[in-house]
Amino acid sequence: MQLTAQQLKQAVGCTDRTAERWIEPISEACRLYSISTPRRMAAFLAQVGHESAGLAALVEGLNYSLENLTAVCKRAAAGSRWRSLLSRVKELARNSVGLGNAAYANRLGNGDEASGDGYRFRGRGPIQNTGRANYAGMRDTLRAKGVRDVPDFEKQPEMLEQPKWGALAAAAFWDTRNLNPLADAGRFDDITERVNGGQNGAADRRARYAKALKALGA
């Protein structure tokens, strides 16, 4: 189907200006990765809308207040990286660089805290690609698909904030996790599991999905 700017605005929950800026990149990315039916687009745009707050937050926000960071760490699963940071909340509150480096050190292809990789490769783009390995993997995936002039996201991580590369990366992420069949079957919560690794923000994601289905006539 041919997505319009008005449908994108309604499905993602963005402004007119944002919809105009993103309509072509998202349409191109959806065509390339066969996100081509109303049900597929609705599921994709609902997840993108949640992860990026309506295409308004294209870089992971790590500037937590002490109260919010404490709550996040307490909610995290026992033994998880975020739970382990509970003893450091006073140090890491309102410290985006320190928190990013601590939260993502020695995982997702990142080096240790001192390397700065955690903050450098924090979540970016409409689907919040995270970690050095995923930035490099996205570069390689797009190049293997035949996309021309793909930047080296390891050297230029900020390029994932641009509509063209952000949209392509989000669609490629969708494809590598084989989410089109789940969208066809209406298994939206299973999609959330593969996107998020859990059900964080499930209520908002479902609400966005319902709006996207309506906007696209699915």
N, C-alpha and C positions, 0 to 999 in steps of 0.2 A: 504494500500500500504506500501511497505518497503522503508523508507526514507534512502538515502545515504548521506555520508558526503559531497559530491560534491553538491548535491541538497540543503542540509542545508546551505552550504556556499553561494550559489547563492540566495536562498530564504530569508535568514536573512541578508546577506551582511556582513559576518564575514570573518576572516582569516582562512586559512587551519588549523592552530593549534587550533583555537577556535572550528572549526567544529568537529575536531577529539575528542576534550574534551567533547563536548555536544551531539554528535550524539546518543550515547546509552541512556543517561538520557532522552533526548527529545523523542526518539523513544518509550521508555518504558512508559513515561507519556502519549503519544498520544494513545498507545494501551489501556492503562487503562481507558481512558476517551473517547474512540471511536472517536478520531480525526483521522479518518482512511481513508478518501478519499482525492484525490488531492485538491478539493475545500476547504474542511475543513482545511487541513494542510496549504494551501496557506494563508487563512485568519488568521489562528492562528500564523503562522510564520511571517507574515507581521506585525501584532500587536506587537508581541514579539520583532521583529527587531527594530521597532520604539521606544518602551518603554525602551529598553536596549541599544540603539545605536549599534545594531549588536552584542548583547551579550557581549559588552565591558564595559557597565556602569550598574553594578548590585546594586548600592546604589545610592539613589537620591542625585544629586548634589545641594547643597544649598549655595555654595560659590559665591554669586552674587556680581558683582560690583555695585557701587551706581547707575550708569546709568541703568544697566540692571534690578536691583530690582525696581527702580522707574518706569520703563516701564511696568514691570510685574504687579505691583500694580495698575497702571493707567488703564491697559487693563482689570483688573478683574471687575466682575459685581458689581454694586452698592450694598452695604450691605454685600458683601462677606468678608470672613476673610482676604483674600489677600488685598482687597481694604482698609480694616481697618488698615493695616500696613503702609499705605502711609506716615503717620505722624512719623513713626519710622525708615524710610529707612537709615538715617545716622547711627543710632545705630546698625542696623541689616545687613548692607552691609559688606561683607567679614567676617561675623560672622555666620558660619554654625550652630553651636549649638544654638545660640540665635534665629536665624531665624526658625529653625526646631521646637523649643519649642514654639515660638510665633504663628507660622502658624498652628500648629496642636494641640494646647492646648484645653482641654475640648471638644474634639470631637473624633469620631472614637474609643471611649473607653479609650482615654487618660486622664490623670490627668491635673492639671493646669500647667502653665509654669514652676513653681518651681520643679515640679515632674521630669522633664527631659524626660517625655514620648514622647513628640513630636519629639525630635531628635532621641531618642533611637528606636522608631518605625517609622522612616521615610521610604520612599519607598525603598523596597528591592526586588531583584529577577528579572527575565526576564519580569514580568508583573507589577512590582512595587507595591507589596502589602504594604499597608500603615495603620498604626494605631494599637494600642494594641488589640482592638477587632478583627481586621482582622488577626493579627498574631495568636491569640488564636483560632479563627474560622478555620483558615487553618490547624492548628494542629489537631483540633477535626474532621474536614472533612476528612483528610487523614487517621486518625485512624479509623473512621467509615467505610471507604472504604476497610479496611483490610490491609493497608500498614503497614509493620512491622518496628519497631524501629524508629518511627517518633519522632524527637526531640520536646521538649517543646519550641516552637519559642518565647514564652514570656520570658523565661529564657535565651535562646540562639538565639536572633534575627539574628545574623550573619550567622546562618546555612542556611538561605534562599539564601545566596550568593553562596552556593555550587551547582554544576550542578544537582546532584540528587534531592535535595529538592527544588531548584529553579524551575526546570522543572516540577516536580510534583505539586508544588503550582500554577504555571502558568496554567497548564492543569485543575486543580481543580477549579481555578477561572473561567476559560472558561466554565466549566460544570455547576457551580452554577448559572451562568448567562444565561444558556440555549442558547449558541451561535452556536452550531452545526446546528440547523435548519436555522438560519440566513445565515450561510455560505453556506448551501445547496441551498438556494434561491438567493445567490449572493448579499445579502443586506449588503454590506461591511460598508457603512456609519452608518447603524444602529448598527453594531457591535462596531464601534468606539464610538458611543454614550454610549453604555453600559460599555465599557472598560474605557473610559476617563471621562464620565459624560458631554461630550460636543464634539466639533469637533476640539480640539487643535491638531495641526500637521496633519490635514486632508490630505493635499497635499502630504506630505512625506509618510503617511500611504498608500495612494492610489498608489503612485509610487512603494512602496515596494510590494504591493499586485499584481500589474501587473508583476513585476519581479518574484514573487513567483509562480504565475499561470504558467508563461512560464517555470520556472525551473522544475515544477512538471508535466508539460504536461497537465494542466487542461484546 
